[in-house]
Amino acid sequence: MTPLTFRFRHTVFTVQAQLDADRLVTKTGVRMAAAPLARLQHLYVRREVGRDDAELVLTYLSDKGRLRRLRLFADRDEPGFDALVEALLARRPDIDIRGLTVSEAYRRMGSVELDWVVIPAVMSVGLLIVAALMLPLVIHGVDGGAAETTVAALAAGEDPGTRNLVVEGRVLADRGVQAQRGADAKLDATTMWLPLVPTDWREGDPVPMVLELRGLRDVDPVALGQETRFEGVLRDVLWEGLDDAQRAKLVERGVALTPRPRLLQLGARARDDLLLALGMLGFLGLIVAGTFVWLRGRRRAPPPVRPPLNRGR
């Protein structure tokens, strides 16, 4: 019997299938697969509204009697794909289960349709990762305390019992570093880092704190040099703090930092941290839940009615 060859496209690949008297051999890119015709158990074609591709699922018994699967994909309305299905059914009409729903077909083939579970599960893992990254904001957000202290006291190891602080000290305005110009410049906002030292600091003493101005409007660093009280949030939860890039820039400006300088974000509020974290997590949670409901509903929907393939030979 002369082997039959079928070709069709799937995205950037040309899929080639060769059908001879004994087996089906397929090649998609560099991936090859084969199934013996005599051991074929099921043939199912999955076409769904809204999808630009079609899927052919074949099951067959291995030499050890285990059920194996061969899956082929094609772009929608590829003649070579439909011709391959016709040729297979001409040889083995008994394996046709196209009349079943997707869920029924998957159960018949010894598997379960898990798209509606797997995709939301993967998204949930991503949500958990985002939640872990948001943990410092949540910790700050539930901190309802407030205290007044000094740079010297914090440098000496004082624990004020809260990170919402009014800190007494002074900034070295002429030794600050500013973020690269970008969106902040367009918004007339300031993002920079200024050394924050005790009021009795002298040249040559180490700098124990840094004042962060992030996205603040109408802030004059020179005017801050005249201030002695700074209200904000102490950023020292988990991985928070002065990052290596800003530390290096400050050192380049001649700032002798202590081994672990504290970081105070000027004007920050705990409530804003909590609202940001809950808003972000709530939005992502709605996306995950909506995806789950949509996929589950699509799973239960009956398959679209399509005209049968022409089996005329």
Secondary structure, DSSP 8 states (H G I E B T S, - for coil): ---EEEEEEETTEEEEEEE-SSEEEEEETTEEEEEEGGGEEEEEEEE-TT-SEEEEEEEEE-TTS-EEEEEEEEETT-HHHHHHHHHHHHH-GGGB-TTS-HHHHHHHTT----HHHHHHHHHHHHHHHHHHHTHHHHHHHT----EEEEHHHHHTT---S-SEEEEE-EE-GGG-EE--SSHHHHTTEEEEEEEEE-TT--TTS-EEEEEEEEEEES--HHHHTT--EEEEEE--STT-S--HHHHHHHHHTT--EEEEEEEEEET--HHHHHHHHHHHHHHHHHHHHHHHHHHHHHHHS------------
